């Protein structure tokens, strides 16, 4: 009986494991507070979904409330500040600032991919 259990355990453990690696593309993190900030994030995320080559890129949208003035929205890419905008307390059109943030983000992504591919810009400086 013990041999049967041992045989069963060995066959299960020696069987090839077929697992697929889960690939996660770029992450988009929402740290907004206000209604305007959430609307900015919603519009930005719609554009982010259509963006190609975003694997390995993490984008964070942070909002900081400034008393009596409005909010400060910051877009960070891989812990690097890329875009900052200030929004007043009154509701204003957000579409232009979302498009500007996306264009700047695309440009920074292209620059970072170029510097990774360029051997002259190597990590060690040689």
C-alpha positions in Angstrom: 0.0 0.0 0.0 2.8 2.4 0.8 4.5 1.6 -2.5 1.3 2.5 -4.3 1.2 5.9 -2.6 4.9 6.5 -3.2 4.4 5.5 -6.9 1.4 7.9 -7.2 3.3 10.8 -5.6 6.3 10.2 -7.8 4.3 10.1 -11.0 2.4 13.3 -10.1 5.7 15.1 -9.3 7.6 13.9 -12.3 4.8 14.8 -14.8 5.7 17.8 -17.0 4.1 20.9 -15.7 2.4 22.9 -18.5 2.0 26.4 -17.2 1.8 29.5 -19.2 3.4 32.7 -17.9 1.1 35.5 -17.3 2.3 38.6 -19.1 1.2 41.9 -17.7 1.5 44.8 -20.0 1.9 48.3 -18.7 0.1 49.3 -15.5 -2.0 52.4 -15.2 -2.5 53.3 -11.5 -5.2 55.7 -10.3 -4.5 57.9 -7.3 -7.1 60.5 -7.9 -9.5 62.0 -5.4 -11.9 64.5 -6.9 -14.5 64.2 -9.7 -12.2 66.1 -12.1 -9.3 63.8 -11.3 -11.4 60.7 -11.9 -12.6 62.1 -15.2 -9.1 62.9 -16.2 -8.1 59.3 -15.3 -11.1 57.8 -17.2 -10.3 59.7 -20.4 -6.6 59.0 -20.1 -7.2 55.3 -19.6 -9.3 55.1 -22.7 -6.3 56.5 -24.7 -3.9 54.3 -22.8 -5.8 51.1 -23.9 -5.2 52.0 -27.5 -1.5 52.7 -27.0 0.9 50.1 -28.6 4.2 49.0 -27.0 3.3 49.8 -23.5 4.6 46.6 -22.0 6.8 47.1 -18.9 5.7 50.7 -18.5 4.0 51.8 -15.4 2.0 55.0 -15.4 0.6 56.6 -12.2 -1.8 59.5 -12.1 -1.6 61.2 -8.7 -3.8 64.0 -7.5 -2.9 66.5 -4.7 -5.6 68.8 -3.4 -4.5 72.4 -2.9 -6.8 74.2 -0.5 -8.9 77.0 -2.0 -7.2 76.6 -5.4 -8.1 73.2 -6.8 -6.0 70.2 -7.5 -2.6 69.3 -8.9 -2.5 66.3 -11.2 0.8 64.6 -11.9 1.5 61.8 -14.4 4.5 59.7 -13.6 6.1 57.1 -15.8 8.2 54.5 -14.1 8.6 56.7 -11.0 9.6 59.7 -13.2 7.5 62.8 -13.3 6.3 63.4 -16.9 3.4 65.9 -16.8 1.9 68.2 -14.3 -1.3 70.3 -14.6 -3.4 72.4 -12.2 -7.1 72.3 -12.2 -9.3 74.9 -10.6 -12.2 74.3 -8.3 -14.7 74.8 -11.0 -15.4 72.2 -13.6 -13.4 72.9 -16.8 -12.8 70.9 -20.0 -10.3 68.2 -19.4 -9.9 66.7 -22.9 -7.1 69.1 -24.0 -5.0 68.4 -20.9 -5.5 64.6 -21.3 -4.4 64.7 -24.9 -1.4 66.9 -24.0 -0.4 64.4 -21.2 -0.7 61.5 -23.6 1.4 63.1 -26.3 4.1 64.0 -23.8 4.0 60.4 -22.4 4.3 59.0 -25.9 7.3 61.2 -26.5 9.0 60.2 -23.2 8.3 56.5 -23.9 10.0 56.8 -27.4 13.0 58.6 -25.8 13.4 55.9 -23.1 13.1 53.1 -25.7 15.7 54.8 -27.9 18.1 55.2 -25.0 17.8 51.5 -24.1 18.4 50.5 -27.7 21.3 52.9 -28.4 24.6 51.3 -27.5 26.2 54.7 -27.0 23.8 55.3 -24.1 24.8 52.2 -22.3 24.3 51.8 -18.5 28.0 51.7 -17.7 28.9 54.7 -19.9 31.3 52.9 -22.1 
